[in-house]
């Protein structure tokens, strides 16, 4: 632990001392070339990747990174045998499924060290320090199966006790579970909380209905991670806990890429370990820190609201619009195809505060099936459609009732990692 703290202090000093964009770019370029050289010399996948795309030994500026091919999860899956031969790998991590493809990436202790350092650099911007009490509402699919499950869980529980962490499951958020979580929060009084946005909103709705408040327990920050949360939702959570709600941006295969400080946005990029660029508003990330299997010009599938030059290295993110695969097409009243997103539908329908968890299914016949959980006094499907119709009209989209179906469900639909399952596309649709 002493080594980790020394590493954290050294990294924080770099951020404190390096402010000028030119100095940041120079450091990023040096670290990029070091990682790229190691990758094409030692990692079988990147040896083949470099030869296939005629990539250089090194680059002379960050702008040249934009000429690299975009690396996707499909590339990793189609070359799984080469990827598995990555030297030094001691384990793999699987993506959680919100991006559609569950993909294996090689990992080792380097990844864990880098993730810990970057997490606490970002959390430190909000006054959170190592050993502060952490309450986490989480999915942990790696503890479900495979070899040594009991040992994995015992080790996880021991580490949590040593590090002042209390962990509860995001997989079951019924009223009884939420009541237990509320009691645990009251007793534990965490300095900060990390949870998926959907879990936070379930907890918020339960607390509001029960007349609960946690503003007195001394929480410094509530950290939303892995899912989008809307400003009005963040305000409700902030009121509940009496502190700011911030975003942690990252992914299992790349680590923690950025943190916001006092609000959801902007998210500051942890530029010492990451280069973030865009292509057609899709965020592309290059890892330049210590990682077992580095990523170069990797498609995160996340969408940003602003257009940027394709060779610009971003130091902050003004917003996130969800996953590119959460964009789909519907047919409007005039028979025209219109591009929409689950983010837009969320924004409209969550104005109905008795709706809880929303899930969307694009059927082969073009009908959008909206599944939802709700409080006892939820409106009927026709009333839900009217709200959706009004919201889409503000975006210039006129729709018909026959193009939408609604199904109330008892429990939220989740990925294997415990995140909200947003969009399912049936076989035979144009969006498949």
Secondary structure as GFF3:
##gff-version 3
##sequence-region A 1 432
A	DSSP	alpha_helix	2	17	.	.	.	ID=ss1
A	DSSP	alpha_helix	21	42	.	.	.	ID=ss2
A	DSSP	alpha_helix	44	53	.	.	.	ID=ss3
A	DSSP	three_ten_helix	62	67	.	.	.	ID=ss4
A	DSSP	alpha_helix	73	78	.	.	.	ID=ss5
A	DSSP	alpha_helix	80	84	.	.	.	ID=ss6
A	DSSP	beta_strand	91	94	.	.	.	ID=ss7
A	DSSP	beta_strand	104	107	.	.	.	ID=ss8
A	DSSP	alpha_helix	109	124	.	.	.	ID=ss9
A	DSSP	beta_strand	134	138	.	.	.	ID=ss10
A	DSSP	three_ten_helix	141	143	.	.	.	ID=ss11
A	DSSP	alpha_helix	149	162	.	.	.	ID=ss12
A	DSSP	beta_strand	165	169	.	.	.	ID=ss13
A	DSSP	alpha_helix	175	188	.	.	.	ID=ss14
A	DSSP	beta_strand	192	195	.	.	.	ID=ss15
A	DSSP	alpha_helix	197	210	.	.	.	ID=ss16
A	DSSP	beta_strand	221	225	.	.	.	ID=ss17
A	DSSP	alpha_helix	231	241	.	.	.	ID=ss18
A	DSSP	beta_strand	244	251	.	.	.	ID=ss19
A	DSSP	beta_strand	255	260	.	.	.	ID=ss20
A	DSSP	beta_strand	267	269	.	.	.	ID=ss21
A	DSSP	beta_strand	274	279	.	.	.	ID=ss22
A	DSSP	beta_strand	282	287	.	.	.	ID=ss23
A	DSSP	beta_strand	298	303	.	.	.	ID=ss24
A	DSSP	beta_strand	316	317	.	.	.	ID=ss25
A	DSSP	three_ten_helix	324	326	.	.	.	ID=ss26
A	DSSP	beta_strand	327	331	.	.	.	ID=ss27
A	DSSP	beta_strand	337	341	.	.	.	ID=ss28
A	DSSP	alpha_helix	342	349	.	.	.	ID=ss29
A	DSSP	beta_strand	355	362	.	.	.	ID=ss30
A	DSSP	beta_strand	368	374	.	.	.	ID=ss31
A	DSSP	alpha_helix	381	394	.	.	.	ID=ss32
A	DSSP	three_ten_helix	401	403	.	.	.	ID=ss33
A	DSSP	beta_strand	404	408	.	.	.	ID=ss34
A	DSSP	beta_strand	423	425	.	.	.	ID=ss35
###
